Amino acid sequence: MESAPARVVDRPWLHLLLFVLTVGTTSLTFDSLFDRAALPWEARLAEALTFSVALLTILGSHEMGHYVLARLHGVDASLPYFIPLPYLGVGTLGAVIRIRGRIPTRNALVDIGAAGPLAGLIVALPFLVWGLAHSPVVDVPEPSDVFPGRSSLWSLGGDFIEWLQVKLSLAEAAPGGASDIRYAVLFSDGPLMRGLKWLVLGPLPAGKGIQEHPVVIAGWFGLLVTLLNLVPVGQFDGGHLAYALWGKHARWVGKAMALVLLFLTLFYTVSWGPWFLVATKVVGFGHPPVTQPAEPLGLGRKLVCAVCFLALVGCAMPVPIRMEIW
């Protein structure tokens, strides 16, 4: 008779160490990524820490949603591992937990898969509302909406030489040289973010936008994380929901979504390329079966899936971040 496998013991000190390191990397990256040189160092430190705390609260809520529901269903899971990433992106690759046990039913799969993005979204929304109320309205450059997008693989590949010539000519034409060219970082808005801005700030005239409070930037990245995780591919959170709904047929949903990611990479922005590669080459389209497949999926869980896919649409944005010459 085989003995049951020993339960893996969590190491709280490791999770705490990674969390502290990620507070440091997200704070340093925020300070270097956004031009705050005109502010005194105390204000710069306060903004960086505000961003870091808000972002990690959202990411931590996402992972704790998975953790709590996994434990409620008797599925062994680890505490969240935060992943520091110094001076790249926003200073972190997010956070993950390890599901070390088999998920018993499709209902449990929905609970565990949906709890993360819904918890993160619930925490991000009040951050966004508060941050928008504390973000001043300023002049912003009009976004240049062209198709194919200027940062798409189609444009950067087929027109690279022309693109380079344009950049050089702009540098030569700028008074005082290339150092006088001003770039603005524009965060695109999905339907949910546009709705929040309208509710908090009202309609803004053309040429006007906001100077995002650090909490808004953190909340915006929280929406982006929700979007990425709800992509219905493989073992992403959205893939869990797709498998709970359609079983083995979810593989075809994932392949269709991969084609959407490829289309966005080719014609909107190459920044979707890494997620396309992660989805197709790292995660893949398969999903492990639940241990009790005969239990039917309840109506309440189907409604939860519908809410999650509405959240996916609400957070969707073809070009999340763009640089505009100003």
Secondary structure as UniProt FT lines:
FT   HELIX           12..33
FT   TURN            37..38
FT   HELIX           41..72
FT   TURN            73..74
FT   STRAND          81..84
FT   TURN            86..87
FT   TURN            89..90
FT   STRAND          92..96
FT   HELIX           106..133
FT   STRAND          137..139
FT   HELIX           153..158
FT   HELIX           160..173
FT   TURN            175..176
FT   HELIX           178..180
FT   STRAND          183..187
FT   HELIX           191..201
FT   TURN            206..207
FT   STRAND          208..210
FT   HELIX           214..229
FT   TURN            234..235
FT   HELIX           237..246
FT   HELIX           247..249
FT   HELIX           250..267
FT   HELIX           270..272
FT   HELIX           273..277
FT   HELIX           278..283
FT   TURN            293..294
FT   HELIX           299..315
FT   STRAND          321..325
//
